[in-house]
């Protein structure tokens, strides 16, 4: 993996992502880590003071920006000391709103992966990035790895891949992931949540298709009859030894099903593993 982009916001959730990344890069070869901080104050906030906002003049805004830059560089220095000397650590400040700042960084830096954290719904100190995890994940053109709050890194030996066999062609992304050599090569658990047994009539076709697309992986296929797709996936992951959930894009994907509910709630409260959203 050439470049890992980590948006940060100085929250506990963001700090946990940094800790996760520190151990992650010991297993996944990474050449460069970019820490991105959005320092955006809307024009309205600058011009119209309120009970919660004290109007800042140009000098105060400049001083605040310098403080933030220093803090980002401090985090980058701490990360550098914990990583291999071969990894280049870069830091950047953007005046753009968070989502636009991330999109600009994607266009300019072409990261192979974006790593962000999701909040626990019970936390009072919400993370600005955690609050936008849906928007970031849906609009990013680069794969996104979402780290649940408080989760510590574990070596990724086995990954769960929820898949609707009605859209089995999307599994080609898993094949590309292997050939790109950008990721670890875990054993795969392919889970089909099919309460109506719609795909059972094409089981032989599906088996052949999976064999072709996952020929370079060690994998097993399981079925769930849970009427709630999200619950079926999360329940399966909780009772099986997996260290990663891989979400395929598209209408039939795990990610799509989560957005029909509350992805923040589903990821932060229910998911005990990081979720990788492929693109």
N, C-alpha and C positions, 0 to 999 in steps of 0.2 A: 504494500500500500504506500503510495507516494505522499499524499497529503491528508491529514485529519484536521477538520475544522471544528473548534469547540467554542460556541457562543457562551459568554459568561455574564453574570449580573451581580456577583458578590454575595449571593444568597447561600444558605446552607445547602440547598439543592444543587446549586452550581458547584459549590465546593466538593460535593460528593462525586459529581461527574469528573472533576479533576483527579480525585483519588482513584476512581475507577479507571480512568485513562492511564494513570501512572502504571498500574499493573497490566492493563490491556496491552500496552505497547511492548511489554516484556515477552508476550506470546505472538503478537502480530507485528511483523516488520513494518515500521513506519519511518519514512524519511523526514517528514516535516509536520509539526503541530502548530496550528494557528489559533491563538486565543483572540476572540473578537468581542469587543465591548461596544454596545450602542450607547452613545451619550446624546440623547435627543431630548430637547425641551421645546415643546410646541411654541409657536409665535404667540399664541393666545396666552399661554402660561407666562411668557416673558413680559408681556405688556399689561396683563390684567391680574393684579394680585388678588388673592382670595384669603379666606380664613385659614386655609391649609397651605397656602403658597405665598412666600414672601418674595416680592419682586426683586430680581437680581439685576444689577447693572452690568455693563460689558466686562469690567474688570473682575467682578465676582464670578461671572460665567467662565472667564478665562482661567481664574484661579481654581475653580472647581474642576474644570477639564484637566488641568495639570495634576491635580490630586488623583483623579481617576486614572490618568495615564501612568502615574507613578505606581498606583496600586496594581494595575494590570502587569506592569513590568516586574513588580515584586512577585506576583503569582507565577509569571513566566520563569523568573529566576529560580524559584523554589522547585518548579516542575523540572527545569533543566538539571538540577542537582540530583533528582531522583531517576532521571531517564538515562539511557545509554548516551555516551558522548557522540555517537553517530547521528542522533536525532537533532534536527534544527528546530528550535522553539522561536516562534515569531508572535508578536502581539500587535494589535491594532485597535484604534478608536474610530468609530464612525459617528457622524452627526445625523445620520439618517435614522428613521424609526427602525425598530428591531428587524421586522420582516424584510424591509427593503435593504437594510444593511447586510443581512444574510444573503439575499439574492445577489447583491452586488459582489459580495465576497465569492459566491459560487461562480459568477461570470469571470471574475478576475483571477481567481486562484485554482479553479477546477478541482475542488477537493474530491477524494474518492469516498469520503464518509463524513457525515456531520453527526456529532455526538451531543445530545441534549438531555436534560433531566426533567422528570415529571414530579409534581408535588404530591404529598399526601393531602387528601381533602380536609383533614382535621388540622392541618398546620395553620397557624395564624400568620407567620412570616412567609407570605406567598412569594414565589419566584416569578418575576416578569416573563422570563423565558418559559417557565412551566405553564403559565397561564395562556401562552400562545403555542403550546405544543401541537395542537390540531392544525393551526394555520401553517406552521413551519413544516410539519410532516406532509401535508397535502400539497403544498405549493413548491416544495424543494424539488429540483431536478436531480439532486444527488441523493444517494441512499441515506437514510436517517436512522441512527441507533438511539432509542429512547431508554434512559436508565431510570428505573423507579427510585424514588427518594430513599436514601439509607441503604441501598443495595451495595454490597461489596463484590468485587470481581471474583469470578470463579473460572477456571480454565474451561473453555467451551469444547467439551467432548461430544455432546449430543444436542442437536437442535430439533425443535418441533416446527413442522411446516404444515399449517392448516391449509387445506385446499378443497375447493368445490370441484369435483370431477367434471362438472358441466363446463368448466373453463380450465381444463387440465393443460392446455397449451401454454398457460402462463408459467408453468413449471420450467420452461426453457431458461428463465432467469436464474434458476438454481444452477443449471448446467453452465451458464455463462459465468456465474460467480466462481465456480470451480476452475474453469479454464483461465480466468483472469489472474489467478494466483494473488488476489488481493485479500483473501480471507483465510481463516483456518479451515480445515477440512473435517468437520465433525461428522459423526454418524447422524443420519437423518431419521426422524419419525414423521412420516406423512400421515396426517390425520384428516379423514373425510367425515365431517359431521353431516349426516344424511338421514334426518328423522323420517322422511317419507320413503326411504329406500328407492329414490328416483334413479340413482346411478347403479343399482345392483344388477340391472338388466344388461349393463355394458361392462361388467366387471372384467371380462377377459380383455376387452379392448383397452380399458384403463390400465390394466396390468402391463400390457405390451408397451403402451405409451410411456409409462413410468420407467420401464426397463431401459428404453431407448434414451430418455432425457436424463436419467440419473445413473447411467452406466458406470460413471467414475466414482460413485458414492456407495458406501455401505448404508442401506436403508431398510426400514420396515414400514408396512402399511397397517394402519388401524382405522376402525370405523366407530363412530359414535351416533347414537340415535337420539341424543338430547334435542329437545324441541327448540331450545334457546342456543343458537350457534355460539355466541360469545361464551356463555356459561359452559358449554360442552368443551370448548377449547381450553379455557382457563382451568376448569376442573381437571381435565386430562393432564395439563402441564403441572398442576400442583401435586398430582399423585404419581408422577413419573419423573425420573431423574433427567431433567433437561436444564441447560444453562442459557438457552436462547430461544426466542420465538421468532421465526422468519415470516413476515407478512408480505404476501404477494400483492401487487397493485391491481386495480380494476374493480368492477362492480361486484364480482363474486369473491373478493378477497376478504381476509380476516379484518383488515383495516377498514374496509367499507362497512362491514357489519358493526364494528366498534363505533363508527361515526353515527350510525343510526341510533345508538344509545348515547352514552357520554364517554368519549374516549379518555378524558381526563380521569373520570371516576374509575373506568375499567382498568386503565394502566396503573394509576397511582394507588388504588385501593386493592384491586384484585390480582393484578399480575405480579408475580414474584420474580420474574425473569426479565431481562432486557428484551426489547422488541426491535427487530431490524426490519425497516420498511424498504423494500427494494423498489427500484425505479426502472 
